[in-house]
Amino acid sequence: MKAIILAGGNGTRLAPITTAVNKHLLPVHDKPMIYYPLSVLMLAGIRDILVVCRDCDLTAYQHLLGDGERFGVAISYALQSEPKGIAEALIIGEHFLANGPCCLILGDNFFFGEGLGPKLREAAQLRVGAAVFAYQVADPERFGVISFDEQLRALTIAEKPRHPKSDWAVTGLYFFDHQAPEIARHLRPSSRGELEITSLNRHYLTQNELRVFLLGRGSAWLDMGTSASLQEAGAFVQMIEQRQGLKIACLEEIALKNGWIDADSLKRSLPTRCDSEYYRYVRQLVT
């Protein structure tokens, strides 16, 4: 399975912070925001990844991530001229996906929790239909909302409903079969002029091919697109890392544990003059 990280957009909810810096490059405690969705894909066992971004941000992403070799993955890039909806990322990445199944994750989404890895790897085995990850929230009217039966079969899905049929929000993590780009191409733009991901998910729902994975009470999900949620995510990461002495979304550590890189290649890839908290931790992995 291949994956797409949607890291475009103008970050207007964070202006003026994002006037000169792309949202997904902002720090969340000790690492850039985009490290977090990238770590989710790596935990799912996905190694072939496309980053969709604006032309003006391409050089910064290439400088930060390169071709992904030092993380044991292959990273390529595609440009989004202007934001036209989440589902547009599948059309932009259609050639990259090469008629195969894919995962699509939003670059400002934060996921954490015990047991997340096995669920991700199970979802990555999808070959027919689609799958979404749902999280229980106190204010479902702010999100795309999904309802389902006892067998976790999706019943309804609605975008920011006035009267939600459940309190389970659809997160920014989606798995699709090979049909997704073609389906997205034929979606009608919404009143906002965008190709809505909810419309794509609803198509799979009408075919009884939409599966739901639940992120339970021991999990955390945040959309880091506002100043408040950005601070919340940073404080959460700092608290967990200080208490446990372990890093969240350390890409080198995940690659090492996955067997995608070895200690020698990790040593060679480390910056020699960087003594940050993050790189001190990474050096400890090989010493």
DAZI-V956391 format. One record per residue. RES is the residue in three letters. D_LAST is the distance of its C-alpha to the last C-alpha in Angstrom with 2 decimals. Layout:
res->RES d_last->D_LAST
res->RES d_last->D_LAST
//
This chain:
res->MET d_last->33.17
res->LYS d_last->32.71
res->ALA d_last->32.26
res->ILE d_last->33.60
res->ILE d_last->32.27
res->LEU d_last->35.31
res->ALA d_last->34.24
res->GLY d_last->37.65
res->GLY d_last->40.30
res->ASN d_last->41.27
res->GLY d_last->39.66
res->THR d_last->43.01
res->ARG d_last->42.18
res->LEU d_last->39.65
res->ALA d_last->41.93
res->PRO d_last->41.97
res->ILE d_last->38.15
res->THR d_last->38.11
res->THR d_last->40.82
res->ALA d_last->38.42
res->VAL d_last->35.12
res->ASN d_last->34.78
res->LYS d_last->34.17
res->HIS d_last->31.20
res->LEU d_last->29.32
res->LEU d_last->29.81
res->PRO d_last->26.92
res->VAL d_last->26.42
res->HIS d_last->24.39
res->ASP d_last->21.22
res->LYS d_last->21.73
res->PRO d_last->24.83
res->MET d_last->27.20
res->ILE d_last->26.99
res->TYR d_last->23.33
res->TYR d_last->24.77
res->PRO d_last->27.34
res->LEU d_last->25.06
res->SER d_last->22.55
res->VAL d_last->25.61
res->LEU d_last->26.51
res->MET d_last->23.08
res->LEU d_last->23.26
res->ALA d_last->26.69
res->GLY d_last->25.34
res->ILE d_last->27.15
res->ARG d_last->25.83
res->ASP d_last->28.94
res->ILE d_last->29.52
res->LEU d_last->32.25
res->VAL d_last->32.09
res->VAL d_last->35.66
res->CYS d_last->36.15
res->ARG d_last->38.78
res->ASP d_last->39.46
res->CYS d_last->38.80
res->ASP d_last->35.24
res->LEU d_last->34.23
res->THR d_last->32.74
res->ALA d_last->30.55
res->TYR d_last->29.18
res->GLN d_last->28.62
res->HIS d_last->26.77
res->LEU d_last->24.53
res->LEU d_last->23.93
res->GLY d_last->25.15
res->ASP d_last->25.81
res->GLY d_last->22.89
res->GLU d_last->21.22
res->ARG d_last->17.75
res->PHE d_last->18.12
res->GLY d_last->19.57
res->VAL d_last->23.05
res->ALA d_last->26.24
res->ILE d_last->27.65
res->SER d_last->31.20
res->TYR d_last->33.58
res->ALA d_last->37.19
res->LEU d_last->39.44
res->GLN d_last->41.50
res->SER d_last->44.47
res->GLU d_last->45.32
res->PRO d_last->44.37
res->LYS d_last->46.78
res->GLY d_last->45.17
res->ILE d_last->42.07
res->ALA d_last->43.76
res->GLU d_last->44.22
res->ALA d_last->40.54
res->LEU d_last->41.43
res->ILE d_last->44.24
res->ILE d_last->42.12
res->GLY d_last->39.52
res->GLU d_last->42.13
res->HIS d_last->41.64
res->PHE d_last->37.85
res->LEU d_last->38.32
res->ALA d_last->40.62
res->ASN d_last->42.66
res->GLY d_last->39.79
res->PRO d_last->38.52
res->CYS d_last->36.29
res->CYS d_last->34.46
res->LEU d_last->35.37
res->ILE d_last->33.42
res->LEU d_last->34.38
res->GLY d_last->31.94
res->ASP d_last->32.68
res->ASN d_last->32.16
res->PHE d_last->29.48
res->PHE d_last->28.82
res->PHE d_last->26.87
res->GLY d_last->27.44
res->GLU d_last->26.72
res->GLY d_last->27.94
res->LEU d_last->27.94
res->GLY d_last->25.84
res->PRO d_last->28.36
res->LYS d_last->31.25
res->LEU d_last->29.84
res->ARG d_last->29.31
res->GLU d_last->32.83
res->ALA d_last->34.33
res->ALA d_last->32.70
res->GLN d_last->34.83
res->LEU d_last->37.96
res->ARG d_last->40.39
res->VAL d_last->43.70
res->GLY d_last->44.47
res->ALA d_last->42.20
res->ALA d_last->39.96
res->VAL d_last->39.22
res->PHE d_last->37.05
res->ALA d_last->39.11
res->TYR d_last->38.32
res->GLN d_last->40.80
res->VAL d_last->41.92
res->ALA d_last->44.53
res->ASP d_last->46.12
res->PRO d_last->46.35
res->GLU d_last->49.09
res->ARG d_last->46.48
res->PHE d_last->44.77
res->GLY d_last->45.54
res->VAL d_last->46.54
res->ILE d_last->46.56
res->SER d_last->48.53
res->PHE d_last->48.18
res->ASP d_last->49.66
res->GLU d_last->48.28
res->GLN d_last->46.83
res->LEU d_last->44.91
res->ARG d_last->47.33
res->ALA d_last->47.82
res->LEU d_last->51.33
res->THR d_last->51.41
res->ILE d_last->49.27
res->ALA d_last->50.46
res->GLU d_last->49.19
res->LYS d_last->49.51
res->PRO d_last->52.50
res->ARG d_last->54.86
res->HIS d_last->55.16
res->PRO d_last->51.90
res->LYS d_last->52.34
res->SER d_last->49.01
res->ASP d_last->46.23
res->TRP d_last->43.56
res->ALA d_last->42.30
res->VAL d_last->41.05
res->THR d_last->37.60
res->GLY d_last->36.50
res->LEU d_last->34.93
res->TYR d_last->37.25
res->PHE d_last->37.29
res->PHE d_last->40.23
res->ASP d_last->41.76
res->HIS d_last->42.93
res->GLN d_last->46.09
res->ALA d_last->44.53
res->PRO d_last->44.97
res->GLU d_last->48.58
res->ILE d_last->49.32
res->ALA d_last->47.82
res->ARG d_last->50.01
res->HIS d_last->53.11
res->LEU d_last->52.32
res->ARG d_last->54.75
res->PRO d_last->53.31
res->SER d_last->53.60
res->SER d_last->55.69
res->ARG d_last->52.69
res->GLY d_last->52.87
res->GLU d_last->49.54
res->LEU d_last->48.55
res->GLU d_last->47.46
res->ILE d_last->44.70
res->THR d_last->46.84
res->SER d_last->49.60
res->LEU d_last->47.34
res->ASN d_last->46.13
res->ARG d_last->49.77
res->HIS d_last->50.73
res->TYR d_last->48.41
res->LEU d_last->49.76
res->THR d_last->53.32
res->GLN d_last->52.29
res->ASN d_last->50.77
res->GLU d_last->47.44
res->LEU d_last->45.33
res->ARG d_last->42.77
res->VAL d_last->41.21
res->PHE d_last->37.77
res->LEU d_last->37.69
res->LEU d_last->34.90
res->GLY d_last->35.71
res->ARG d_last->35.73
res->GLY d_last->32.03
res->SER d_last->31.25
res->ALA d_last->31.36
res->TRP d_last->32.84
res->LEU d_last->33.65
res->ASP d_last->35.38
res->MET d_last->33.81
res->GLY d_last->36.88
res->THR d_last->38.45
res->SER d_last->37.46
res->ALA d_last->37.64
res->SER d_last->35.48
res->LEU d_last->32.95
res->GLN d_last->32.65
res->GLU d_last->32.59
res->ALA d_last->29.69
res->GLY d_last->27.69
res->ALA d_last->28.57
res->PHE d_last->27.72
res->VAL d_last->24.21
res->GLN d_last->23.63
res->MET d_last->25.01
res->ILE d_last->23.00
res->GLU d_last->19.63
res->GLN d_last->20.44
res->ARG d_last->21.77
res->GLN d_last->19.06
res->GLY d_last->15.92
res->LEU d_last->15.40
res->LYS d_last->16.29
res->ILE d_last->19.48
res->ALA d_last->19.81
res->CYS d_last->16.29
res->LEU d_last->17.21
res->GLU d_last->13.88
res->GLU d_last->12.85
res->ILE d_last->16.33
res->ALA d_last->16.27
res->LEU d_last->13.13
res->LYS d_last->14.86
res->ASN d_last->18.10
res->GLY d_last->16.97
res->TRP d_last->18.22
res->ILE d_last->15.26
res->ASP d_last->12.54
res->ALA d_last->8.95
res->ASP d_last->10.79
res->SER d_last->13.32
res->LEU d_last->11.12
res->LYS d_last->9.62
res->ARG d_last->13.30
res->SER d_last->14.66
res->LEU d_last->13.01
res->PRO d_last->15.61
res->THR d_last->15.13
res->ARG d_last->17.37
res->CYS d_last->16.62
res->ASP d_last->15.35
res->SER d_last->16.55
res->GLU d_last->15.53
res->TYR d_last->14.81
res->TYR d_last->12.48
res->ARG d_last->10.59
res->TYR d_last->10.13
res->VAL d_last->9.25
res->ARG d_last->6.48
res->GLN d_last->5.00
res->LEU d_last->5.82
res->VAL d_last->3.80
res->THR d_last->0.00
//
